[in-house]
Amino acid sequence: GAGVSQSPSNKVTEKGKDVELRCDPISGHTALYWYRQRLGQGLEFLIYFQGNSAPDKSGLPSDRFSAERTGESVSTLTIQRTQQEDSAVYLCASSLGGTGNPYEQYFGPGTRLTVT
Amino acid sequence: KNQVEQSPQSLIILEGKNCTLQCNYTVSPFSNLRWYKQDTGRGPVSLTIMTFSENTKSNGRYTATLDADTKQSSLHITASQLSDSASYICVVSAAGNKLTFGGGTRVLVKP
């Protein structure tokens, strides 16, 4: 079946512009995660959605970052007034449930964001 | 503070040889430990997931071990292949569905 998909695959934007990144999780997966991976570095947790519960936003680095999820389907990550330090690969992952349980987490291919 | 430390940062091995990657963590309370393989330019792919009661788990030529007492895990790659060249990431889950990622070990398999 289809895996996690993300769009766009690449995005180049000017400093100060807003960008919107999209994630389509695997159908039926109630949990959805966003991560950021800077070049040559590990993954940083950004935000976690679980069903209809309030999202865990504790990883969002600033109020310029926000994310929404429509039910248990598509999610969008929005970065306002982008800065050069926002340049990174943004990865989305979904799973059947929260990672406190041993559910497999499936990652999308990521969106590479470059802020010039 | 929850932390996951991996070693070595990188290693080069010859095709057909074995290698072992290390992961030490200070995540509490512990839920499970995961190893992922991440090819360059791709998202991570899960190799193993181990809970507190599991000491070892295999996935083909990959074998992960877990010592919950010493808070250490290892990933052993047997008879390495060129396709094993990737970053291997140790990830520990705490209660509350929070994942803490290690920095990864970059493995290069040479012919």
Backbone of each chain as ProteinMPNN parsed JSONL, in Angstrom:
{"seq_chain_A": "GAGVSQSPSNKVTEKGKDVELRCDPISGHTALYWYRQRLGQGLEFLIYFQGNSAPDKSGLPSDRFSAERTGESVSTLTIQRTQQEDSAVYLCASSLGGTGNPYEQYFGPGTRLTVT", "coords_chain_A": {"N_chain_A": [[0.814, -1.199, 0.0], [0.231, 2.41, -0.109], [2.769, 4.545, 1.119], [3.915, 6.952, 3.548], [3.523, 10.174, 2.338], [5.027, 13.218, 1.228], [4.917, 16.684, 0.467], [6.043, 19.857, -0.851], [8.816, 18.091, -2.456], [11.127, 19.472, -2.525], [11.867, 22.794, -1.495], [12.546, 26.085, -2.097], [12.928, 29.161, -0.66], [12.6, 32.696, -0.03], [14.129, 34.531, 2.585], [12.009, 35.523, 5.202], [9.628, 34.943, 3.965], [6.565, 33.019, 4.076], [6.074, 29.494, 4.46], [4.498, 26.394, 3.539], [4.233, 23.087, 4.393], [3.381, 19.792, 3.436], [1.918, 16.754, 4.611], [0.947, 13.468, 3.984], [-0.317, 10.925, 5.72], [-0.084, 7.335, 6.324], [-3.019, 5.578, 5.578], [-5.351, 5.156, 8.163], [-3.565, 5.381, 10.215], [-3.271, 6.698, 13.36], [-1.497, 8.296, 14.685], [0.72, 10.994, 14.159], [3.73, 12.534, 13.309], [5.976, 15.302, 13.239], [9.275, 16.093, 12.291], [12.487, 17.7, 12.365], [15.473, 17.86, 10.503], [18.562, 18.952, 10.451], [21.356, 19.608, 8.297], [23.573, 16.968, 8.379], [22.995, 16.396, 10.979], [21.168, 15.006, 13.823], [17.703, 13.9, 14.198], [15.166, 16.189, 15.147], [12.478, 16.436, 17.297], [9.358, 17.891, 16.544], [6.433, 18.201, 16.586], [3.5, 16.386, 17.63], [0.691, 14.525, 16.763], [-2.165, 12.839, 17.914], [-4.81, 11.054, 17.175], [-7.842, 12.543, 18.093], [-6.896, 14.017, 20.136], [-5.428, 16.817, 21.916], [-2.674, 18.29, 20.26], [0.816, 17.547, 20.857], [2.91, 20.036, 21.229], [5.403, 20.563, 22.076], [7.938, 20.508, 20.943], [8.188, 22.483, 19.04], [10.158, 25.064, 17.749], [9.789, 27.848, 17.817], [7.32, 30.523, 17.875], [6.859, 30.937, 15.258], [6.452, 28.637, 14.015], [3.928, 26.321, 13.206], [1.378, 23.796, 13.195], [-1.142, 21.833, 11.651], [-3.725, 19.365, 11.695], [-5.999, 17.521, 9.853], [-8.513, 15.818, 11.075], [-7.8, 12.444, 11.04], [-6.066, 12.521, 8.953], [-4.449, 14.291, 6.444], [-1.695, 16.482, 7.199], [-0.413, 19.75, 7.807], [2.514, 21.652, 8.002], [3.43, 24.782, 8.962], [5.611, 27.43, 8.425], [6.279, 30.566, 9.401], [7.527, 33.731, 8.272], [10.187, 32.949, 7.406], [13.517, 32.006, 8.362], [17.07, 31.83, 7.82], [18.155, 29.836, 9.403], [16.153, 28.031, 9.456], [16.476, 26.334, 7.408], [16.485, 23.041, 6.404], [15.801, 19.483, 6.397], [12.507, 18.487, 6.524], [10.774, 16.079, 8.131], [8.084, 13.81, 8.083], [6.203, 11.475, 9.948], [4.207, 8.544, 10.464], [2.15, 6.428, 12.531], [0.465, 3.518, 13.893], [-0.235, 4.036, 16.473], [0.694, 5.849, 19.455], [4.212, 6.307, 20.158], [4.897, 5.378, 22.589], [4.035, 2.874, 22.757], [5.066, -0.183, 21.153], [4.758, 0.472, 18.302], [5.338, 0.383, 14.825], [6.985, 3.025, 13.192], [6.524, 4.964, 10.419], [8.283, 6.691, 8.009], [8.074, 9.565, 5.892], [9.485, 10.766, 2.737], [10.493, 13.26, 3.177], [10.747, 16.886, 3.148], [12.88, 19.074, 1.645], [13.936, 22.055, 2.763], [15.101, 25.167, 1.798], [16.264, 28.213, 2.765], [16.884, 31.291, 1.487]], "CA_chain_A": [[0.0, 0.0, 0.0], [0.961, 3.663, -0.19], [3.435, 4.94, 2.342], [3.762, 8.358, 3.905], [4.004, 11.045, 1.274], [5.226, 14.61, 1.61], [5.102, 17.608, -0.651], [6.865, 19.462, -1.994], [10.029, 17.382, -2.07], [12.108, 20.535, -2.332], [11.297, 24.125, -1.472], [13.49, 27.178, -1.902], [12.163, 30.363, -0.379], [13.387, 33.83, 0.441], [14.003, 34.877, 4.002], [10.87, 36.363, 5.512], [8.41, 34.404, 3.375], [5.925, 31.9, 4.76], [6.02, 28.252, 3.683], [3.585, 25.379, 4.035], [4.673, 21.752, 4.013], [2.252, 18.886, 3.554], [2.186, 15.347, 4.886], [-0.179, 12.531, 3.886], [0.102, 9.715, 6.44], [-0.673, 6.064, 5.894], [-4.42, 5.517, 5.959], [-5.61, 4.392, 9.382], [-2.595, 5.718, 11.264], [-3.821, 7.777, 14.186], [-0.412, 9.136, 15.188], [1.499, 11.676, 13.124], [4.837, 13.287, 13.896], [6.854, 16.113, 12.41], [10.644, 16.223, 12.761], [13.393, 18.515, 11.557], [16.82, 17.315, 10.454], [19.525, 19.856, 9.836], [22.391, 18.899, 7.553], [24.574, 16.256, 9.153], [22.618, 16.287, 12.387], [20.098, 14.074, 14.143], [16.329, 14.379, 14.084], [14.588, 16.942, 16.259], [11.024, 16.339, 17.376], [8.664, 19.176, 16.464], [5.046, 18.152, 17.039], [2.91, 15.055, 17.593], [-0.77, 14.449, 16.761], [-2.692, 11.52, 18.218], [-6.262, 11.044, 17.073], [-8.497, 13.829, 18.321], [-6.316, 14.664, 21.319], [-4.664, 18.041, 21.675], [-1.319, 17.926, 19.835], [1.981, 17.847, 21.688], [3.656, 21.032, 20.47], [6.538, 20.945, 22.903], [9.173, 20.58, 20.172], [8.21, 23.604, 18.094], [11.246, 25.93, 18.209], [9.357, 29.228, 18.019], [5.917, 30.72, 17.498], [6.74, 31.028, 13.799], [6.12, 27.285, 13.566], [2.631, 25.799, 13.615], [0.953, 22.64, 12.401], [-2.538, 21.449, 11.754], [-4.036, 18.064, 11.122], [-7.42, 17.359, 9.58], [-8.941, 14.499, 11.526], [-6.677, 11.508, 11.069], [-5.485, 12.467, 7.616], [-3.355, 15.154, 6.051], [-1.197, 17.486, 8.124], [0.423, 20.79, 7.222], [3.438, 22.369, 8.877], [3.6, 26.133, 8.443], [6.682, 28.24, 9.001], [6.084, 31.971, 9.029], [8.698, 34.628, 8.29], [11.299, 32.001, 7.446], [14.879, 32.454, 8.619], [18.04, 30.916, 7.221], [18.361, 28.678, 10.269], [15.063, 27.071, 9.246], [16.874, 25.427, 6.328], [16.611, 21.677, 6.927], [14.827, 18.538, 5.862], [11.39, 18.303, 7.439], [10.284, 14.714, 7.959], [6.812, 13.448, 8.689], [6.083, 10.035, 10.193], [2.925, 8.144, 11.034], [2.11, 5.085, 13.112], [-0.872, 3.109, 14.33], [-0.489, 4.637, 17.763], [1.824, 6.573, 19.99], [5.46, 5.541, 20.225], [5.015, 4.748, 23.895], [3.807, 1.47, 22.43], [6.027, -0.555, 20.1], [4.222, 0.537, 16.949], [6.267, 0.818, 13.789], [6.833, 4.406, 12.744], [6.882, 5.017, 9.004], [8.673, 8.043, 7.634], [7.995, 10.026, 4.52], [10.797, 11.079, 2.144], [10.953, 14.554, 3.646], [10.782, 18.1, 2.325], [14.12, 19.827, 1.863], [13.658, 23.494, 2.73], [16.265, 26.048, 1.731], [15.891, 29.622, 2.915], [18.006, 32.08, 0.959]], "C_chain_A": [[0.85, 1.252, 0.0], [1.585, 3.962, 1.16], [3.101, 6.366, 2.681], [4.303, 9.207, 2.753], [4.092, 12.478, 1.785], [5.387, 15.458, 0.355], [5.283, 19.027, -0.13], [8.084, 18.68, -1.528], [11.155, 18.372, -1.804], [11.402, 21.88, -2.358], [12.405, 25.132, -1.209], [12.665, 28.441, -1.72], [13.083, 31.475, 0.1], [13.123, 34.063, 1.92], [12.825, 35.828, 4.195], [9.551, 35.872, 4.931], [7.85, 33.293, 4.254], [5.968, 30.667, 3.856], [5.067, 27.265, 4.357], [4.024, 24.03, 3.495], [3.544, 20.777, 4.31], [2.703, 17.459, 3.81], [0.886, 14.546, 4.77], [0.236, 11.226, 4.564], [-0.512, 8.468, 5.819], [-2.108, 6.006, 6.423], [-4.601, 4.632, 7.191], [-4.63, 4.663, 10.508], [-3.107, 6.917, 12.055], [-2.745, 8.748, 14.654], [0.385, 9.715, 14.029], [2.51, 12.585, 13.798], [5.502, 14.147, 12.818], [8.216, 16.209, 13.1], [11.408, 17.159, 11.833], [14.776, 17.874, 11.624], [17.711, 18.285, 9.708], [20.655, 19.025, 9.238], [23.405, 18.263, 8.49], [24.238, 16.073, 10.616], [21.479, 15.28, 12.58], [18.724, 14.704, 13.999], [15.9, 15.107, 15.352], [13.072, 16.824, 16.197], [10.415, 17.74, 17.313], [7.279, 19.102, 17.093], [4.475, 16.764, 16.805], [1.387, 15.167, 17.678], [-1.179, 13.002, 17.056], [-4.209, 11.6, 18.207], [-6.834, 12.443, 17.229], [-7.966, 14.558, 19.552], [-5.6, 15.947, 20.931], [-3.235, 17.675, 21.295], [-0.269, 18.304, 20.874], [2.891, 18.761, 20.88], [4.987, 21.373, 21.128], [7.85, 21.078, 22.134], [9.252, 21.746, 19.203], [9.204, 24.653, 18.584], [10.847, 27.383, 18.446], [7.905, 29.354, 17.579], [5.751, 30.946, 15.997], [6.317, 29.672, 13.215], [4.735, 26.9, 14.084], [2.279, 24.613, 12.726], [-0.502, 22.349, 12.674], [-2.69, 20.044, 11.206], [-5.545, 17.955, 10.99], [-7.828, 15.944, 9.957], [-7.752, 13.583, 11.682], [-6.067, 11.402, 9.685], [-4.381, 13.501, 7.484], [-2.988, 16.153, 7.145], [-0.38, 18.517, 7.348], [1.263, 21.439, 8.316], [3.691, 23.718, 8.222], [4.729, 26.828, 9.182], [6.485, 29.661, 8.487], [7.401, 32.726, 9.11], [9.983, 33.794, 8.382], [12.641, 32.698, 7.646], [15.84, 31.426, 8.028], [18.266, 29.676, 8.087], [17.233, 27.66, 10.182], [15.408, 26.076, 8.14], [17.179, 24.048, 6.908], [15.72, 20.768, 6.101], [13.755, 18.339, 6.924], [10.746, 16.954, 7.133], [8.977, 14.522, 8.713], [6.795, 11.936, 8.878], [4.7, 9.745, 10.748], [3.029, 6.736, 11.602], [0.697, 4.79, 13.59], [-1.244, 3.728, 15.662], [0.755, 5.351, 18.245], [3.039, 5.692, 20.173], [5.76, 5.045, 21.621], [4.699, 3.272, 23.808], [4.737, 1.1, 21.283], [5.42, -0.605, 18.71], [5.325, 0.99, 16.001], [5.947, 2.263, 13.399], [7.355, 4.475, 11.316], [7.127, 6.473, 8.61], [8.395, 8.311, 6.16], [9.384, 10.381, 4.009], [11.339, 12.442, 2.567], [10.775, 15.672, 2.632], [12.059, 18.839, 2.66], [13.81, 21.301, 1.683], [14.97, 24.266, 2.748], [15.783, 27.479, 1.777], [17.087, 30.463, 2.5], [17.975, 33.524, 1.459]], "O_chain_A": [[2.074, 1.165, 0.099], [1.007, 3.673, 2.208], [2.132, 6.931, 2.173], [5.408, 8.975, 2.263], [3.331, 12.89, 2.66], [5.915, 15.013, -0.664], [4.739, 19.372, 0.919], [8.356, 18.613, -0.329], [12.024, 18.135, -0.965], [10.467, 22.092, -3.13], [13.116, 25.036, -0.209], [11.801, 28.749, -2.541], [14.193, 31.229, 0.572], [12.027, 33.818, 2.422], [12.663, 36.802, 3.46], [8.481, 36.319, 5.344], [8.563, 32.704, 5.067], [5.904, 30.786, 2.632], [4.862, 27.298, 5.57], [4.169, 23.852, 2.285], [2.838, 20.914, 5.309], [3.729, 17.012, 3.297], [-0.132, 14.892, 5.371], [1.066, 10.494, 4.024], [-1.343, 8.542, 4.914], [-2.368, 6.347, 7.577], [-4.082, 3.518, 7.258], [-4.843, 4.22, 11.637], [-3.342, 7.994, 11.508], [-3.044, 9.896, 14.982], [0.685, 9.029, 13.052], [2.186, 13.313, 14.737], [5.576, 13.766, 11.65], [8.305, 16.381, 14.315], [11.028, 17.377, 10.682], [15.197, 17.401, 12.68], [17.624, 18.421, 8.488], [20.874, 17.879, 9.631], [24.023, 18.951, 9.303], [25.08, 15.648, 11.408], [20.909, 14.775, 11.613], [18.601, 15.895, 13.714], [16.223, 14.7, 16.468], [12.462, 17.085, 15.16], [10.907, 18.664, 17.96], [6.978, 19.848, 18.025], [4.905, 16.049, 15.9], [0.861, 15.833, 18.571], [-0.602, 12.062, 16.509], [-4.818, 12.151, 19.125], [-6.382, 13.396, 16.593], [-8.512, 15.582, 19.962], [-5.217, 16.142, 19.777], [-2.633, 16.824, 21.95], [-0.44, 19.241, 21.653], [3.565, 18.313, 19.952], [5.623, 22.364, 20.771], [8.786, 21.705, 22.63], [10.302, 21.969, 18.601], [9.105, 25.093, 19.73], [11.513, 28.081, 19.21], [7.332, 28.435, 16.994], [4.632, 31.126, 15.516], [5.882, 29.585, 12.067], [4.412, 27.123, 15.25], [2.827, 24.458, 11.635], [-1.018, 22.584, 13.767], [-1.904, 19.589, 10.375], [-6.279, 18.268, 11.928], [-7.524, 14.989, 9.243], [-6.797, 13.914, 12.384], [-5.607, 10.334, 9.281], [-3.482, 13.572, 8.323], [-3.839, 16.608, 7.909], [0.264, 18.188, 6.352], [0.775, 21.732, 9.407], [4.113, 23.788, 7.068], [4.79, 26.813, 10.412], [6.523, 29.912, 7.283], [8.274, 32.399, 9.914], [10.759, 33.932, 9.328], [12.869, 33.811, 7.171], [15.457, 30.285, 7.769], [18.537, 28.593, 7.567], [17.321, 26.571, 10.748], [14.703, 25.083, 7.958], [18.026, 23.907, 7.79], [14.983, 21.219, 5.223], [14.061, 18.056, 8.083], [10.244, 16.718, 6.034], [8.801, 15.011, 9.829], [7.322, 11.201, 8.043], [4.095, 10.585, 11.414], [3.889, 5.953, 11.2], [-0.149, 5.68, 13.682], [-2.423, 3.925, 15.956], [1.749, 5.446, 17.526], [2.919, 4.476, 20.326], [6.763, 4.365, 21.834], [5.06, 2.503, 24.699], [5.155, 1.971, 20.52], [5.548, -1.611, 18.011], [6.134, 1.858, 16.328], [4.785, 2.654, 13.295], [8.491, 4.089, 11.041], [6.298, 7.353, 8.846], [8.47, 7.421, 5.313], [10.357, 10.307, 4.759], [12.511, 12.743, 2.341], [10.667, 15.438, 1.429], [12.298, 19.192, 3.815], [13.465, 21.745, 0.588], [15.831, 24.045, 3.6], [14.992, 27.91, 0.938], [18.165, 30.362, 3.084], [18.848, 34.318, 1.107]]}, "seq_chain_B": "KNQVEQSPQSLIILEGKNCTLQCNYTVSPFSNLRWYKQDTGRGPVSLTIMTFSENTKSNGRYTATLDADTKQSSLHITASQLSDSASYICVVSAAGNKLTFGGGTRVLVKP", "coords_chain_B": {"N_chain_B": [[17.844, 15.27, 31.996], [16.679, 13.808, 29.03], [18.734, 11.76, 27.093], [20.429, 10.381, 24.256], [23.195, 8.655, 23.309], [25.413, 7.835, 20.749], [27.869, 5.598, 19.456], [30.515, 4.353, 17.331], [30.906, 7.672, 15.856], [31.24, 7.451, 13.176], [32.116, 4.847, 10.878], [34.204, 2.748, 8.9], [33.979, -0.146, 7.036], [34.986, -3.281, 5.579], [33.409, -4.923, 2.902], [31.491, -7.757, 3.675], [32.499, -8.083, 6.205], [31.84, -7.978, 9.795], [30.174, -5.7, 12.07], [29.701, -3.633, 14.996], [27.503, -1.417, 16.506], [27.091, 1.092, 18.994], [24.873, 2.182, 21.605], [23.996, 4.351, 24.131], [21.804, 5.36, 26.702], [19.86, 7.755, 28.554], [17.204, 7.94, 29.041], [14.121, 8.309, 30.654], [10.874, 7.753, 32.046], [11.487, 4.539, 30.658], [10.198, 3.273, 27.604], [10.426, 1.948, 25.04], [13.001, 0.861, 22.715], [14.441, 1.778, 19.662], [15.937, 0.973, 16.545], [16.95, 2.574, 13.623], [17.498, 2.698, 10.101], [18.956, 4.981, 7.944], [19.137, 5.931, 4.759], [21.081, 8.024, 2.612], [19.499, 11.052, 1.913], [16.981, 10.013, 2.25], [14.04, 9.07, 4.192], [14.127, 7.788, 7.588], [14.154, 4.227, 8.19], [12.564, 1.695, 9.948], [14.317, -0.739, 11.816], [14.443, -2.44, 14.119], [12.387, -2.856, 17.04], [12.428, -2.727, 20.484], [11.14, -3.73, 23.585], [11.101, -3.283, 27.189], [11.383, -5.844, 28.239], [12.682, -7.344, 26.373], [15.671, -8.777, 25.232], [17.132, -9.24, 22.96], [16.819, -8.86, 19.439], [16.241, -9.734, 16.103], [16.625, -8.83, 12.66], [16.881, -10.002, 9.794], [20.129, -9.639, 8.691], [20.694, -7.934, 10.706], [21.098, -7.506, 14.15], [19.853, -6.58, 17.198], [20.612, -5.684, 20.541], [19.614, -5.323, 23.949], [20.235, -3.94, 27.056], [18.604, -3.232, 29.714], [19.246, -2.642, 32.293], [21.822, -1.514, 32.389], [21.32, 0.41, 30.588], [21.998, 0.278, 27.869], [22.413, -0.366, 24.4], [23.018, -2.322, 21.476], [23.767, -2.599, 17.998], [24.259, -5.071, 15.752], [25.794, -5.787, 12.744], [25.883, -8.256, 10.421], [28.046, -9.871, 8.13], [28.501, -7.7, 6.212], [27.083, -5.678, 3.588], [27.346, -3.752, 0.559], [25.067, -2.209, 0.381], [24.473, -1.697, 2.975], [25.588, 0.639, 3.694], [24.953, 3.544, 5.3], [23.25, 5.774, 7.603], [22.837, 4.89, 10.979], [20.447, 4.97, 13.381], [19.761, 5.322, 16.755], [16.964, 5.247, 18.792], [15.063, 6.251, 21.519], [12.123, 5.661, 23.289], [10.141, 7.396, 25.574], [7.727, 7.441, 28.249], [4.633, 8.957, 27.366], [4.903, 9.152, 24.74], [7.155, 10.36, 23.64], [9.967, 10.69, 21.627], [13.447, 10.253, 21.758], [16.199, 11.01, 19.907], [19.278, 9.561, 18.883], [22.472, 10.761, 17.702], [23.294, 9.285, 15.584], [25.16, 6.791, 13.733], [27.394, 6.811, 11.18], [27.821, 4.576, 8.653], [30.079, 3.189, 6.392], [30.443, 0.958, 3.879], [32.941, -0.682, 2.231], [34.044, -2.057, -0.891]], "CA_chain_B": [[17.521, 15.473, 30.597], [16.769, 12.584, 28.24], [19.778, 11.8, 26.081], [20.836, 9.143, 23.593], [24.531, 8.826, 22.767], [25.81, 6.725, 19.888], [29.275, 5.521, 19.086], [31.249, 5.552, 16.975], [30.164, 8.601, 14.989], [31.317, 6.891, 11.833], [33.078, 3.766, 10.712], [34.373, 2.177, 7.57], [34.254, -1.579, 7.113], [35.066, -3.956, 4.299], [32.284, -5.782, 2.545], [31.592, -9.118, 4.197], [32.883, -8.055, 7.617], [30.812, -7.646, 10.787], [30.449, -4.521, 12.891], [28.755, -3.415, 16.092], [27.279, -0.023, 16.841], [26.688, 1.212, 20.39], [23.916, 3.228, 21.978], [23.766, 4.508, 25.562], [20.714, 6.309, 26.874], [19.465, 8.148, 29.906], [15.784, 8.271, 28.926], [13.313, 7.748, 31.726], [10.773, 6.302, 32.122], [11.739, 3.872, 29.386], [9.111, 2.511, 26.992], [11.01, 1.031, 24.059], [14.189, 1.346, 22.006], [14.337, 1.493, 18.232], [17.034, 1.238, 15.631], [16.525, 2.932, 12.286], [18.505, 2.876, 9.056], [18.599, 6.108, 7.093], [19.963, 6.135, 3.573], [21.269, 9.447, 2.281], [18.393, 11.654, 1.183], [15.724, 9.291, 2.462], [13.58, 9.033, 5.567], [14.561, 6.594, 8.336], [13.364, 3.01, 8.081], [12.691, 0.947, 11.186], [14.961, -2.056, 11.784], [13.947, -3.22, 15.26], [11.805, -2.169, 18.196], [12.53, -3.606, 21.645], [10.585, -3.249, 24.839], [11.923, -3.493, 28.375], [11.592, -7.262, 28.54], [13.376, -8.013, 25.266], [17.122, -8.623, 25.283], [17.699, -9.301, 21.623], [15.857, -8.966, 18.343], [16.94, -9.776, 14.814], [15.933, -8.503, 11.417], [17.842, -10.4, 8.77], [21.53, -9.578, 9.139], [20.776, -6.965, 11.798], [20.701, -8.005, 15.455], [19.924, -5.564, 18.234], [20.556, -6.156, 21.916], [19.22, -4.297, 24.91], [20.454, -4.172, 28.483], [17.856, -2.144, 30.354], [19.878, -2.304, 33.574], [22.922, -0.579, 32.128], [20.81, 1.391, 29.615], [22.836, 0.196, 26.686], [21.942, -1.198, 23.298], [23.962, -2.437, 20.372], [23.247, -3.112, 16.725], [25.304, -5.841, 15.095], [25.558, -6.061, 11.328], [26.633, -9.451, 10.035], [28.356, -10.049, 6.701], [28.043, -6.427, 5.65], [26.946, -5.512, 2.156], [27.491, -2.351, 0.146], [23.791, -1.531, 0.648], [24.388, -1.348, 4.394], [26.126, 1.985, 3.869], [23.835, 4.396, 5.713], [23.32, 6.176, 9.004], [22.03, 4.048, 11.853], [19.989, 5.867, 14.433], [19.166, 4.716, 17.941], [15.888, 6.12, 19.246], [14.452, 5.72, 22.729], [10.81, 6.224, 23.583], [9.755, 7.504, 26.975], [6.286, 7.566, 28.441], [4.15, 10.193, 26.774], [5.129, 9.078, 23.298], [8.263, 11.211, 23.229], [11.139, 9.98, 21.118], [14.736, 10.933, 21.828], [17.032, 10.454, 18.843], [20.72, 9.681, 18.925], [23.034, 11.481, 16.568], [23.527, 8.361, 14.479], [26.489, 6.309, 13.334], [27.457, 6.717, 9.718], [28.564, 3.38, 8.25], [30.455, 3.09, 4.977], [30.939, -0.374, 3.529], [33.763, -0.603, 1.025], [34.261, -3.369, -1.533]], "C_chain_B": [[17.687, 14.152, 29.848], [17.822, 12.735, 27.151], [20.03, 10.414, 25.526], [22.176, 9.419, 22.916], [24.912, 7.602, 21.949], [27.304, 6.784, 19.598], [29.512, 4.29, 18.217], [30.387, 6.493, 16.14], [30.156, 8.084, 13.561], [32.292, 5.731, 11.823], [33.046, 3.264, 9.279], [34.706, 0.703, 7.741], [34.312, -2.163, 5.708], [33.864, -4.865, 4.112], [32.514, -7.204, 3.057], [31.969, -9.19, 5.669], [31.689, -7.714, 8.5], [31.171, -6.344, 11.496], [29.362, -4.378, 13.944], [28.71, -1.93, 16.43], [26.715, 0.051, 18.265], [25.729, 2.372, 20.604], [23.75, 3.218, 23.489], [22.69, 5.569, 25.751], [20.463, 6.611, 28.338], [17.999, 8.565, 29.907], [15.002, 7.561, 30.022], [11.961, 8.447, 31.776], [10.809, 5.664, 30.731], [10.496, 3.141, 28.899], [9.653, 1.493, 25.991], [12.207, 1.695, 23.382], [14.114, 0.868, 20.567], [15.655, 1.757, 17.532], [16.447, 1.501, 14.252], [17.736, 2.964, 11.371], [18.045, 4.037, 8.177], [19.601, 6.224, 5.948], [20.014, 7.614, 3.263], [20.082, 9.95, 1.468], [17.059, 10.962, 1.351], [15.292, 9.411, 3.925], [14.067, 7.778, 6.263], [13.603, 5.432, 8.13], [13.619, 2.171, 9.322], [13.357, -0.409, 10.954], [14.416, -2.947, 12.898], [13.293, -2.293, 16.277], [11.869, -3.147, 19.355], [11.915, -2.954, 22.863], [11.498, -3.666, 25.99], [12.303, -4.956, 28.571], [12.373, -8.016, 27.456], [14.864, -7.728, 25.319], [17.759, -8.582, 23.908], [16.587, -9.452, 20.596], [16.606, -8.877, 17.029], [16.02, -9.396, 13.672], [16.922, -8.78, 10.295], [19.255, -10.395, 9.334], [21.745, -8.564, 10.259], [20.286, -7.605, 13.089], [20.913, -6.911, 16.491], [19.862, -6.232, 19.596], [20.171, -4.986, 22.817], [19.527, -4.772, 26.312], [19.812, -3.002, 29.215], [18.468, -1.749, 31.694], [20.982, -1.281, 33.388], [22.531, 0.501, 31.131], [21.721, 1.471, 28.405], [22.173, -0.708, 25.651], [23.044, -1.27, 22.257], [23.226, -2.946, 19.137], [24.408, -3.783, 16.019], [24.896, -6.103, 13.658], [26.476, -7.209, 10.916], [26.844, -9.476, 8.527], [27.9, -8.834, 5.902], [28.029, -6.438, 4.122], [27.048, -4.033, 1.816], [26.219, -1.557, 0.464], [23.586, -1.193, 2.117], [24.959, 0.039, 4.672], [24.968, 2.952, 4.111], [24.153, 4.946, 7.093], [22.381, 5.299, 9.808], [21.728, 4.848, 13.117], [19.328, 5.065, 15.55], [18.152, 5.709, 18.505], [15.224, 5.488, 20.464], [13.144, 6.444, 22.997], [10.565, 6.225, 25.086], [8.232, 7.538, 27.054], [5.834, 8.918, 27.889], [4.462, 10.29, 25.306], [6.19, 10.042, 22.789], [9.429, 10.347, 22.778], [12.37, 10.853, 21.283], [15.672, 10.246, 20.851], [18.508, 10.598, 19.181], [21.208, 10.392, 17.674], [23.334, 10.6, 15.365], [24.977, 7.938, 14.345], [26.461, 6.148, 11.83], [28.373, 5.565, 9.343], [28.831, 3.428, 6.756], [31.049, 1.711, 4.752], [31.678, -0.268, 2.205], [33.99, -1.983, 0.435], [35.695, -3.855, -1.335]], "O_chain_B": [[18.694, 13.462, 30.003], [17.812, 13.7, 26.387], [19.872, 9.408, 26.217], [22.283, 10.3, 22.063], [24.753, 6.468, 22.401], [27.908, 7.853, 19.509], [28.799, 3.294, 18.344], [29.267, 6.147, 15.763], [29.181, 8.259, 12.829], [33.187, 5.65, 12.665], [32.043, 3.34, 8.569], [35.607, 0.346, 8.5], [33.752, -1.601, 4.766], [33.377, -5.488, 5.055], [33.593, -7.773, 2.891], [31.787, -10.223, 6.312], [30.664, -7.227, 8.022], [32.332, -5.938, 11.516], [28.263, -4.917, 13.812], [29.74, -1.281, 16.613], [25.955, -0.822, 18.685], [25.762, 3.383, 19.903], [23.401, 2.189, 24.068], [22.67, 6.568, 25.032], [20.806, 5.833, 29.228], [17.595, 9.436, 30.678], [15.198, 6.374, 30.28], [11.91, 9.658, 31.561], [10.24, 6.183, 29.771], [9.819, 2.47, 29.677], [9.362, 0.301, 26.097], [12.401, 2.908, 23.462], [13.772, -0.281, 20.288], [16.395, 2.67, 17.901], [15.578, 0.773, 13.773], [18.856, 3.225, 11.809], [16.901, 4.075, 7.724], [20.764, 6.572, 6.154], [19.103, 8.366, 3.608], [19.708, 9.35, 0.461], [16.098, 11.295, 0.657], [16.08, 9.804, 4.785], [14.391, 6.795, 5.598], [12.404, 5.621, 7.924], [14.77, 1.96, 9.703], [13.008, -1.134, 10.022], [13.982, -4.072, 12.648], [13.61, -1.106, 16.357], [11.411, -4.282, 19.228], [12.141, -1.776, 23.137], [12.525, -4.313, 25.788], [13.408, -5.267, 29.014], [12.684, -9.196, 27.619], [15.276, -6.574, 25.437], [18.804, -7.961, 23.716], [15.56, -10.081, 20.848], [17.498, -8.045, 16.864], [14.809, -9.613, 13.717], [17.696, -7.909, 9.899], [19.541, -11.06, 10.329], [22.875, -8.366, 10.705], [19.197, -8.178, 13.13], [22.015, -6.385, 16.64], [19.152, -7.22, 19.786], [20.38, -3.821, 22.479], [19.133, -5.868, 26.711], [20.396, -1.924, 29.324], [18.235, -0.642, 32.179], [21.072, -0.304, 34.131], [23.317, 1.408, 30.856], [22.15, 2.542, 27.976], [21.479, -1.669, 25.981], [23.895, -0.384, 22.171], [22.205, -3.627, 19.23], [25.419, -3.147, 15.721], [23.794, -6.58, 13.387], [27.697, -7.126, 11.053], [25.946, -9.147, 7.752], [27.031, -8.93, 5.035], [28.834, -7.101, 3.469], [26.861, -3.171, 2.674], [26.29, -0.369, 0.78], [22.64, -0.489, 2.471], [24.82, 0.552, 5.782], [24.116, 3.151, 3.245], [25.188, 4.63, 7.679], [21.268, 5.001, 9.376], [22.625, 5.327, 13.812], [18.449, 4.239, 15.307], [18.464, 6.887, 18.673], [14.862, 4.312, 20.433], [13.068, 7.671, 22.94], [10.748, 5.219, 25.773], [7.547, 7.65, 26.038], [6.575, 9.9, 27.946], [4.317, 11.345, 24.689], [6.134, 10.49, 21.643], [9.824, 9.401, 23.459], [12.342, 12.048, 20.986], [15.912, 9.042, 20.951], [18.938, 11.628, 19.7], [20.459, 10.597, 16.719], [23.595, 11.093, 14.268], [25.894, 8.633, 14.784], [25.617, 5.443, 11.278], [29.559, 5.573, 9.672], [27.928, 3.674, 5.956], [32.048, 1.348, 5.373], [31.125, 0.171, 1.196], [34.114, -2.965, 1.166], [36.052, -4.935, -1.806]]}, "name": "protein", "num_of_chains": 2, "seq": "GAGVSQSPSNKVTEKGKDVELRCDPISGHTALYWYRQRLGQGLEFLIYFQGNSAPDKSGLPSDRFSAERTGESVSTLTIQRTQQEDSAVYLCASSLGGTGNPYEQYFGPGTRLTVTKNQVEQSPQSLIILEGKNCTLQCNYTVSPFSNLRWYKQDTGRGPVSLTIMTFSENTKSNGRYTATLDADTKQSSLHITASQLSDSASYICVVSAAGNKLTFGGGTRVLVKP"}
